[in-house]
Structures are given as structure tokens and as C-alpha cells.
């Protein structure tokens, strides 16, 4: 069962719970993009834009002084871990990081459950950011009735990565001009479709799972233009059917204008596109090196491909990359992935401030 089906699943009670009212965010966990209403998404985007201005002009503030963030990662992370820690520090808070990987120092080596570990951390801290390699673990932990403080999903196996999807959406609207220089949203209705290509490992890529859901939910009232989602991957790495079914259900319920298309040829997929979102083939998710070798390098973005790409098309990637984007592409102004990473700081500052009741500085 998909826990975030629009109408069923253990977390269905959380759907559409985060609105434009800052009080709806305070003390709440963030475990799926399905929690955000369109007004809630607009609040987050505006708050993130304000955080960007704050950092560029003043470096930060102290609205989260005396607040402590626990980051606990059972799986490797650079960008997500560091950006959350930096976000907390720039808002005047403090960080307690726990390395819960196989070589780490948690009591999981003694048999302690994940839920008990988080309960203990929450005795000392105000909010927890958590990543785990097993799908469902972060969600189940956040839904535990004993957990009383916010848990933020930083990657739930091959399930969701909501904060990545939110920073991805922020990047898209920033790059294509919906978010203007004065931090005002210019999302007037248009008949021109937004065409997003999701490329690479769509089977294991939790970032594209969350992003596809978020874009679908935002189509009608946020983007206000037709949405075309193009899934381009090897057959063995195709987008899971439950994601496509979720989008179909959302489209039916909301009366959205969403088209889902499947490709194997990236040149065909990127015609007239606005966004090419590349993902790494995730070696750690394969059962054998042979299976990985068969699909590794299936799609390489290089300068030759960029010559044939639409001039308006931006290239995004959640990183880390291995060899799927040639470093020569970094010089292309359409390469947005490092700007995307910077946006992660502002979006995560906004999330921390909102769930801790400090979306607006005192």
C-alpha cells in the first residue's frame, strides 16, 4: 500500500495538513510532500525566498537561539546533512549530529530500535532530521504516538525525500521566472505547458518520486499551466507504477491537466522541455555488481547533448554525481545543479523556522 495515497494509508491523516497558517506548521513533522496544500507551499516558498535575502544581506539571525537540532543519518549524506546543520546555525540554533551508519556510534549496534533512539534524542533536542535506508522507517518513526517533537524526513529508503523535492520546486520556479527578483510569485495562468524530464534511475530515486508527486499536486493551483512529466530510463529502472497511479489519482480528484509520458531516448524526451532532471544510477540499491554494470552510464549529459538541448532547458541533479554529467557541462549557464544545492539551504532554513514556530523573526 502507498502510505500517501490521496485517500488511504497510515499517513493519510497528515495529507494537506500544512497550510498558509504558520500555526499549522508549528510542532509538525514533515515526512511527505503530500502534507502541503497549495497555500502551504506558497508560504514555504515565500519564507525560503526571505531566508535567501536574509543570508545574502546579513548572514542570518538568531530566531532559533537556544533551539537544538538532532541530525541522525543511518545512510551517507553530504548535502542534506550539511545544509540542515548550516540552516540551523544561520538561524542561531545549535546542532547535535549522530552518525548512525554501520560504522557509527549509536546503540543500534546493541539492538536498540530506531524509534527508541529518536525518542531518546528528543529528550535533549527540539527537532530531528532523519535518514534511513529502509523505506517506511522514517514515516513509521514520525507517526509513533510517543514521538512528540517534529521529525523531518531526510530520505526514506527508495520512498520519499520531501525536502529535496521542495528545494527542487523552488529552483524550478526561480530559474523559469515564476519567482521574481522581489520575491513575488508571478504564477499567472498560461496555456504553455511546463515540461519536466525525469532521467536515469527512476526506480530507486526517492528524489524523483517526491518531485513527481509535488509537481502533480502543484499543477492546478500553483503552476496554473499544463504539466507534462516525461520519464526517461532503462526499462529496469522505470518509474514505479504506484507513483504514476498516485499522479493519475491526484489528477482525477483535482481535475488537473497532467500528462505522463515514457521514453528511453533522452534526445526525444528533452524536445521542447523546460527541465532535465538527471539522477544517479544508485549502485547501493542493486543486488549484484553485474546488474549495476548493465545500466551504469545509460544516460550521459555532455556538451554534445547540450548543443541539441532547448536553449530554455535547465539541467538539475540532486547530487552526488558519478559520471552521468560531464564536468564540462558545469560551465553552461543552463547547468542549475549547484544553484539548486544552494537553494537547499534557504528551503531548509524555512522548514526549520516554520516547524519551530519562528517563520517570522521576532
Secondary structure as UniProt FT lines:
FT   TURN            3..4
FT   TURN            10..11
FT   HELIX           12..14
FT   TURN            15..16
FT   HELIX           22..24
FT   TURN            25..27
FT   HELIX           33..35
FT   HELIX           38..58
FT   TURN            63..66
FT   STRAND          68..73
FT   HELIX           79..90
FT   TURN            91..92
FT   STRAND          94..99
FT   TURN            102..103
FT   HELIX           107..110
FT   HELIX           114..121
FT   TURN            122..124
FT   STRAND          127..132
FT   TURN            135..136
FT   HELIX           137..143
FT   TURN            145..146
FT   STRAND          150..156
FT   TURN            157..158
FT   HELIX           162..175
FT   TURN            176..177
FT   TURN            181..182
FT   STRAND          194..199
FT   TURN            202..204
FT   HELIX           206..218
FT   HELIX           219..223
FT   STRAND          227..232
FT   HELIX           235..237
FT   HELIX           241..254
FT   STRAND          258..263
FT   HELIX           266..269
FT   TURN            270..272
FT   STRAND          275..278
FT   HELIX           283..285
FT   HELIX           289..295
FT   TURN            296..297
FT   HELIX           303..308
FT   TURN            311..312
FT   STRAND          314..317
FT   HELIX           327..331
FT   TURN            333..334
FT   HELIX           337..355
FT   TURN            356..357
//
